[in-house]
Amino acid sequence: DGVPKENSPFINNTDNDKGNSYDGTNMALFEEEMDSNPMVSSLLNKLANYTNLTQGAQEHEEADDDEGPKKKAVKSPQMGTFMGVYLPCLQNILGVILFLRLTWIVGTAGILESLAIVCLCCSCTMLTAISMSAIATNGVVPAGGSYYMISRSLGPEFGGAVGLCFYLGTTFAGSMYILGTIEILLTYIVPRAAIFVAEKKEDEVDALLNNMRVYGTCCLALMAVVVFVGVKYVNKLALVFLACVILSILAIYAGVIKTIFEPPDFPVCMLGNRTLQNSNFDRCLKTEVIDNVTVTTKLWKLFCDGPELNATCNDYFFNNNVTKVQGIPGLTSGVISENMWSEYGPLGMLVENKKLSSVGGSDPAQDIYLPYVVNDITTFFTLLVGIYFPSVTGIMAGSNRSGDLRDAQKSIPIGTILAIATTSIIYVTCVVLFGACIEGVLLRDKFGDSVKGNLVIGTLSWPSPWVIVIGSFFSCCGAGLQSLTGAPRLLQAIARDGIVPFLQVFGHGKANGEPTWALLLTAGICEIGILIASLDAVAPILSMFFLMCYLFVNLACAVQTLLRTPNWRPRFKYYHWALSFLGMSLCLALMFISSWYYAIVAMVIAGCIYKYIEYRGAEKEWGDGIRGLSLNAARYALIRLEEAPPHTKNWRPQLLVLLNLDSDQGIKHPRLLSLTTQLKAGKGLTIVGNVLEGTYLTKEAEAKRAEQNIKSSMSAERTKGFCHVVVSSNLRDGFSHLIQSAGLGGMKHNTVLMAWPGTWRQSNDPQSWRNFIETVRETTAAHQALLVAKNVDSFPTNQDRLGEGTIDVWWVVHDGGMLMLLPFLLRQHKVWRKCKMRIFTVAQMDDNSIQMKKDLQMFLYHLRLDAEVEVVEMHDNDISAFTYEKTLVMEQRSQMLKQMQLSRTEREREAQLIHDRNTASHATINDKADTGPERVHMTWTKDKLFTERNRNRECNATVAVRDLFNMKPEWESL
């Protein structure tokens, strides 16, 4: 039309512009306004598209629809807080336990203890929701929900263990919902459909369980087929199931309000103070008058051996009157005061009203055949906690579908916390209202036998009990389908991550990604729950798995918060590590409160999965918190190590192993690593070092290759430690740098291990032995011990087992016990375990060798070492003067310092003074020896020997041994 058009998505937009990049976002400016004032059509559209499935399930459903060549345009996530998080959470939390067991829990535990149970469980889920909100808003959570959150926060081991626990919990939840569905069907809707019918009253429980097994298996098979055929059919019914839940809750509140004006008529027939099952009689009378004739009723026939008035009857029936009690006296009746306290009891205990009079005691042998209402299980507080807890699970429904939300980081915390707050209020008000409206005996009647088999919660509801029965039936059906849809996808997510190798097969499925194999496994595990058949027995099992999952969600949040990792920036700010720890403690407490043996089994299962993933699982690096925790712990430990010098008791060789490489970067002496492994057995510090000649700029690639070769050799020899390759201008400087700088903080080496230079005689290059000598001197200067392995290539490998032989030690007294320690450490390894240890020491010809041997054996006894002692007598000329002089000086010093009774610092100063004098005198003697060709005289003369020996004998033997044991190594003179 010739009018110039402005290029804008909002002005003069025509159909031709539909394909442009603004499609789907051209109302972005008005989103907030539309949210606050939703149009009726958009609300209806949202309701029509409501789904309670996780996003993975929807993707598969869309893949089913997209079979044609033309694909749909990718929709941007459209769900808000209410439709996307609040309603799915509400639907998942409210369920089977509320409808089938809450009245019985209130009757058995009393209002006060029931409130304690509800508050305990709801506090646990609220604290978990706060932690979960923090994790869920710290980035995007794809399909897999809690598994994804925990694995990315705590690492693959915890993620896999908790993911599988959550999977098992969801699967057992499926079986619990199916059992609930069948219980409603067979007990309240069509009791005649039962296949197994009890002939006698005592067989009723077994008959019910067998019916549950048969119908439950059929129901499971049907649901599995529905899920297999297509999730879209489940999706279409999501709104129906949600409506059932909401209508049922409203019917309960409406019924409570109606009891104020007009309580419903549900009489309970009492014999004495005992409650009767009124399914087999219509009138609560023993006899009635018809046409002026007294005749017996159906109730009479149940307790007597005939319909005649003079028939023999049960004693209790004969002595007590039959009375009618209103089952629902109403909110204003004051029945709340009677229902305050608990009424726990054993299996088979009669349900009694203590207010009513009763003549005669119970006779258990007869009572089981009579139509009394009795406890079908032994009840106690902790059991009820385990049965109730599944009714607060389902808080993950929102976080599992964060990909479908318009603003996940805003919707998940608000929706989940509001849903938990709403359900907590519903549970607390229900507990109080049930206790205030319903008679205690009816509350404790689990299956409604005293009100003609009606659902107890149904008797309270308005306009009809059928509202609740039908509503709870569909609610349980929907929840069962939901579990069977969600669990296989969770397993598929774990399998596709590849952290648990044996689960790989469950990652595959149909062409559209539908997890077929995972569905089969889920149905198989679900069947185990159905074969258990009792809702009360299955509930604590899934409580364990959910509690363990919630425990780790709290742990993940606490760890991340305390570590303050840079990546931890949740949009949800109302969390604190103390709340997470409180939630974690509460989860752990609830696990052991519910059932300590189930808790241990669940922990063992999680522990086994954890160790399996650690041992066999794929290496995954997700930047998880456990790695950060390890770094923090290592830093803390290193700082603590440096604060105080190591005590003698804790001393062990921390090795720096100096390796030589050949021209191809291969290790020359791999047996040196074998010796290291045998000496260390994975304990303490091992640093394997090597020096390359050159500059780092030119030798960088070579250094990396050398490091890889050394690491692979360490792995082959099972040497646990660190590798350190240094590039230096010459070998001597490189080894010097390693000896000085290897290690970190308190984790530094104190011993250097190297091979003897084998070819130094044949080598033309004098540097080969000079480097060795310089390394020895550097080690001595650094006050470190030095181990030199000669002929190391003939040492045993880690695969060898020495069946016999000896480790010989030629003991130099002034080494501080190092030579004693080495064979002891070697014998800890299986290579040397069967070898014996021999200690050789040197004596002069005129020494008392027998006494020396005894003293040394006593010394070894105090050191707790098993070894043979050999004293070798040698001539004066063969013994170094230095050895004996040094030993004598040490003994003298030890004795003298004791007599002086000095403080520790003074003692160290005096010791240093004595040492300095001794060193100076020794140097003077050496100078004299150099000036003339005179023979060096032994400082250990015969006279001196006898004097010293007599002096020593005067001392107590134990003191001498202690002095010997307290000798410290003099590193300067090594």
DAKA-V850228 format. One record per residue. PSI is psi in whole degrees, 0 to 359 (NA if undefined). OMEGA is omega in whole degrees, 0 to 359 (* if undefined). D_CENTER is the distance of its C-alpha to the mean C-alpha in whole Angstrom. Layout:
# DAKA-V850228
psi = <PSI:PSI>
omega = <OMEGA:OMEGA>
d_center = <D_CENTER:D_CENTER>
This chain:
# DAKA-V850228
psi = <3:356:127:135:137:140:86:146:343:341:133:37:132:175:332:336:2:328:2:177:351:354:128:347:5:0:19:326:334:13:314:318:319:328:320:330:74:139:152:318:320:325:315:321:318:316:321:327:9:138:147:23:157:163:330:320:321:322:319:323:316:323:326:319:334:37:337:170:334:122:153:158:145:125:141:147:133:357:139:190:316:306:328:331:309:306:314:321:316:315:322:327:310:128:217:320:321:315:324:336:344:321:318:321:317:316:320:314:344:162:317:311:328:319:322:316:313:314:320:310:318:325:318:312:328:315:321:321:324:314:317:322:320:316:318:333:4:61:181:138:108:190:141:342:244:323:313:316:313:319:324:345:323:2:165:328:307:319:313:315:313:323:316:326:316:323:313:322:314:322:314:331:320:314:326:318:321:318:322:317:313:324:317:318:310:334:323:333:298:78:334:345:356:134:315:118:129:129:320:159:323:345:1:319:312:320:316:315:318:320:318:319:314:306:323:317:317:316:318:315:317:314:319:321:317:314:321:316:319:132:337:331:323:318:321:330:357:318:323:313:320:316:320:315:311:317:321:317:316:322:324:311:321:318:321:315:321:328:338:317:318:90:142:155:96:83:144:128:124:136:110:239:15:146:137:145:118:33:335:6:152:335:137:64:150:314:158:157:119:120:48:17:130:119:157:157:179:328:322:316:334:333:347:164:11:170:357:154:335:16:156:125:166:137:315:321:321:320:345:152:158:130:157:134:137:122:323:88:340:167:329:9:345:10:346:325:329:330:10:323:162:158:65:156:169:173:133:1:137:142:112:153:108:341:327:151:151:132:129:153:181:150:93:329:324:326:328:340:352:156:55:154:125:164:129:347:160:131:143:164:311:327:318:326:314:322:324:326:321:339:354:0:169:9:349:355:324:314:337:344:34:335:340:359:149:316:85:322:342:320:318:307:313:310:314:313:322:320:318:319:316:310:325:318:318:313:315:314:322:316:311:315:321:316:331:340:328:139:142:320:326:324:320:356:98:317:10:30:334:350:49:38:22:152:126:315:334:326:335:334:161:140:344:150:334:336:312:318:309:317:313:327:310:325:315:319:311:317:322:314:320:315:317:340:319:318:313:326:324:315:321:319:319:316:320:336:338:19:340:101:320:353:1:322:332:358:343:162:207:175:327:9:1:125:85:310:320:325:320:315:318:315:322:314:322:322:327:313:322:326:333:322:343:125:322:337:330:324:312:332:311:335:316:310:320:319:321:320:313:324:315:332:315:318:318:315:316:315:313:321:316:327:338:47:144:331:351:92:65:145:332:117:350:53:162:148:329:320:319:319:323:315:319:315:321:318:314:316:315:325:313:334:315:309:106:327:323:322:317:318:315:319:321:317:311:320:317:316:318:310:326:314:321:323:315:342:162:147:115:137:104:14:44:167:331:324:317:321:319:316:317:316:319:316:315:315:320:320:318:321:325:345:325:145:150:140:154:324:326:359:130:156:118:110:138:111:119:112:153:139:150:187:335:18:23:155:130:317:79:337:343:324:323:315:320:313:316:328:327:325:40:1:150:193:136:122:122:115:155:150:131:139:137:199:153:329:321:335:13:311:320:319:318:318:318:320:317:316:316:319:319:323:319:320:317:322:2:39:116:117:199:156:139:107:127:137:125:159:328:162:320:312:320:313:323:317:318:313:325:318:353:147:178:123:233:346:70:156:152:0:137:129:127:163:151:135:103:324:25:332:317:339:136:340:114:346:332:316:335:318:318:312:319:322:318:316:320:316:316:317:328:5:44:154:153:126:124:119:113:142:46:336:345:7:155:148:176:342:341:153:111:110:330:177:176:151:114:133:120:107:118:119:323:24:1:16:4:317:332:323:322:308:327:315:319:321:350:337:147:339:317:4:325:1:150:164:132:135:122:133:161:136:156:168:324:15:161:90:325:317:319:318:317:315:317:322:321:319:315:326:317:333:355:42:139:117:151:143:130:128:122:120:132:158:157:321:337:350:134:130:326:319:309:321:316:317:315:314:318:318:316:314:314:313:313:316:325:315:327:338:56:166:172:314:321:321:318:322:315:318:317:320:313:316:316:316:316:318:318:316:323:321:322:316:318:320:317:319:324:328:324:166:17:154:138:126:145:129:339:82:169:315:315:320:312:318:313:322:316:319:320:325:333:329:156:141:321:325:318:317:319:320:318:321:329:359:134:147:136:92:330:327:19:NA>
omega = <174:179:179:184:179:183:180:180:185:185:175:183:179:180:182:183:186:186:186:189:182:186:177:182:187:174:185:183:187:184:185:181:181:179:183:178:185:176:182:183:182:179:179:180:179:180:180:182:181:178:177:182:177:187:179:181:180:179:179:181:179:179:177:182:187:183:180:181:184:179:175:174:181:181:174:182:188:190:178:183:187:184:189:185:188:183:177:178:180:182:182:184:181:182:194:185:179:186:188:189:188:179:180:178:179:180:184:185:186:185:186:181:176:177:178:179:182:182:179:184:181:176:180:182:179:178:178:180:178:178:182:180:179:182:184:180:176:183:183:177:179:181:182:171:186:179:182:181:186:182:180:179:185:177:186:183:178:181:180:182:183:178:180:176:180:177:180:178:180:180:178:174:176:181:178:180:178:178:177:179:183:179:179:183:187:183:190:185:180:180:183:183:182:179:179:180:183:176:181:183:184:180:186:183:180:180:179:182:179:175:179:182:183:182:180:179:178:181:179:180:180:181:180:178:179:181:181:184:179:180:185:179:176:184:182:184:186:183:179:181:180:180:179:181:185:179:180:180:180:180:180:181:178:179:179:180:182:182:179:184:187:181:179:185:175:183:176:183:182:172:189:176:182:181:181:171:187:180:185:175:185:183:180:182:174:180:175:183:177:182:179:178:178:179:180:181:177:180:179:183:180:185:182:183:176:181:184:180:180:180:178:184:175:185:184:178:182:187:186:180:175:178:176:176:179:183:180:183:176:188:185:187:181:181:182:183:179:184:182:192:187:177:180:179:182:176:178:179:181:176:188:173:188:180:185:181:182:180:179:182:180:177:187:182:181:188:183:180:186:187:175:171:183:174:179:174:174:184:174:189:186:178:182:177:180:181:185:191:180:181:175:178:181:183:181:187:181:183:179:187:184:180:182:187:180:178:186:186:175:188:187:181:184:183:183:183:176:180:180:179:180:183:178:178:179:182:182:180:179:180:183:183:177:180:184:186:192:177:185:183:179:178:183:178:191:186:177:182:184:178:177:175:176:173:188:181:178:181:181:192:179:11:185:176:184:178:182:183:181:180:181:178:181:178:179:177:182:180:177:177:180:180:181:177:186:185:180:180:177:178:180:179:179:182:182:175:175:182:178:189:186:179:186:185:183:176:182:178:179:183:181:178:179:187:185:183:179:179:178:179:180:179:179:180:178:180:177:179:181:178:173:167:181:179:182:179:182:184:180:180:183:173:181:185:179:180:179:179:181:179:183:174:178:179:181:181:181:181:182:182:182:181:183:179:183:183:185:182:182:175:178:190:189:178:178:183:180:178:179:179:177:178:180:180:180:178:181:179:181:178:183:175:184:182:187:182:174:180:180:179:180:180:178:178:180:180:180:179:181:183:179:180:180:185:187:190:179:177:178:177:184:182:188:184:182:177:177:178:179:179:179:181:180:180:180:182:180:179:179:180:185:184:183:179:182:178:181:183:183:186:170:181:172:197:161:183:180:183:171:177:176:185:180:182:175:183:182:185:180:181:176:177:177:180:178:180:182:183:188:183:176:181:176:186:172:174:178:185:176:181:174:179:178:177:184:181:183:188:186:181:180:179:178:180:179:180:178:180:181:180:179:177:178:179:180:182:180:176:181:181:184:181:184:178:182:174:183:182:172:187:184:179:180:179:178:179:179:182:182:195:181:180:184:177:180:180:178:180:174:183:177:178:179:179:176:181:191:189:185:178:184:188:176:184:182:181:184:179:177:177:180:182:180:178:177:182:178:181:179:180:180:180:179:178:181:175:178:181:179:184:187:182:178:176:181:176:180:180:181:173:181:184:179:181:182:170:184:178:171:195:171:193:190:179:176:177:180:182:176:186:186:179:177:180:180:184:174:182:185:178:188:191:185:180:176:183:178:177:175:172:189:176:174:185:184:173:174:186:182:179:178:181:179:180:182:178:177:178:179:179:179:175:181:178:176:180:171:180:176:176:181:179:183:177:181:186:185:187:178:179:186:184:183:180:182:180:180:181:180:179:180:182:182:180:185:181:179:183:183:179:182:172:186:182:178:181:180:180:179:181:181:180:179:181:181:179:182:180:181:181:180:179:180:179:180:180:179:181:181:187:184:182:181:180:178:179:176:175:180:183:182:181:181:181:182:180:183:182:180:179:181:183:178:180:175:183:183:178:180:180:181:178:180:182:183:180:179:178:176:189:184:187:184:*>
d_center = <72:72:70:68:64:61:58:56:53:54:58:60:58:59:57:58:55:53:51:51:48:48:47:44:44:48:47:44:46:47:43:42:46:45:42:43:46:45:48:48:48:45:43:44:43:39:39:41:38:35:32:29:27:25:27:26:28:31:31:32:34:36:36:38:40:41:43:46:47:47:43:43:42:39:38:37:34:36:33:33:31:33:33:30:27:29:30:27:25:28:28:25:24:27:28:28:27:30:33:32:30:31:34:33:30:33:36:34:32:34:34:33:30:29:29:27:25:25:25:21:20:22:21:17:18:20:18:15:18:19:16:16:20:20:17:20:23:22:23:23:21:22:22:18:17:14:13:15:14:10:12:14:13:10:11:12:9:6:9:10:7:7:10:11:10:12:15:15:15:18:19:19:21:23:24:24:27:29:29:30:33:34:34:36:38:40:40:41:43:44:44:47:45:43:43:43:45:45:48:48:46:43:42:41:37:37:40:37:34:36:37:34:33:36:36:32:32:35:34:31:33:35:32:31:34:34:31:32:36:35:32:35:37:33:34:37:36:34:36:38:34:34:37:37:34:36:39:38:36:40:42:40:41:44:45:44:46:49:48:50:53:53:51:50:52:49:51:49:51:51:53:53:50:48:47:48:47:50:49:52:55:56:58:57:60:61:65:66:70:71:75:76:74:71:68:65:62:59:57:60:59:56:56:60:61:64:65:68:68:69:66:64:61:57:58:55:57:60:60:58:58:57:56:54:51:50:47:46:49:48:46:49:49:48:45:42:43:43:40:38:37:35:36:34:35:35:35:39:40:42:42:45:46:47:50:52:54:54:56:55:51:49:50:46:48:50:48:45:48:49:48:46:43:40:37:35:32:31:30:28:26:23:23:25:22:20:23:23:20:20:23:21:19:20:20:18:22:23:21:21:24:25:27:30:30:33:31:27:27:29:28:25:24:28:27:24:25:28:27:25:28:30:28:27:31:32:30:31:35:34:33:36:39:38:39:42:43:43:44:41:42:42:38:37:39:36:38:41:43:46:46:47:44:43:40:40:38:41:44:43:43:46:48:47:44:44:43:39:39:40:38:35:36:35:32:30:32:31:27:27:29:26:23:25:26:22:20:22:22:18:18:21:19:16:19:21:19:19:16:16:20:20:20:22:25:23:24:27:30:33:35:34:30:30:27:29:27:24:26:27:23:22:26:25:22:23:26:24:23:27:28:26:29:28:27:26:24:22:21:18:17:16:15:12:11:12:11:7:8:10:8:6:10:11:9:10:14:14:13:16:18:18:19:21:21:24:23:21:24:23:26:25:26:25:22:21:18:19:18:15:14:16:14:11:13:15:12:11:14:15:13:15:18:18:18:16:16:15:12:12:12:10:7:9:10:6:7:10:10:8:11:13:13:13:16:18:17:19:19:18:19:18:18:15:14:12:16:17:15:16:20:20:19:21:24:23:24:27:28:28:29:32:33:35:36:34:36:38:35:32:35:34:35:33:35:37:38:41:41:44:44:47:49:46:43:43:42:45:43:40:40:40:36:36:38:35:32:34:35:31:29:26:26:28:29:31:33:35:38:41:44:45:49:50:49:45:47:48:46:42:42:43:40:38:39:39:36:34:36:35:32:32:34:32:29:32:32:29:30:26:28:29:32:35:38:41:44:47:51:51:49:50:49:46:45:46:44:41:42:42:39:36:33:32:32:31:30:34:35:38:39:41:41:44:46:50:52:53:56:57:61:61:60:63:60:60:57:55:56:56:53:52:54:53:49:50:51:49:46:48:49:45:45:43:43:44:44:46:46:49:49:46:46:47:44:42:39:35:36:39:39:42:43:46:47:47:46:49:49:52:51:52:52:51:48:46:44:43:45:43:40:40:41:38:35:37:37:33:33:34:37:39:37:41:43:45:45:49:50:54:55:59:62:66:68:69:66:65:62:61:60:58:56:56:55:52:51:50:49:46:46:44:42:41:42:43:46:50:52:55:58:60:64:65:68:69:69:66:64:63:64:61:59:61:62:58:57:60:59:55:57:59:57:54:57:59:56:55:59:59:56:55:51:49:50:54:53:51:54:56:55:55:59:59:57:59:63:62:61:64:66:65:65:69:69:68:71:73:73:73:76:78:78:78:75:72:72:70:68:67:71:72:73:70:68:70:69:66:65:67:65:62:63:64:60:58:56:52:53:54:51:49:51:50:47:47:48:47:47:50:48:51:53:51>
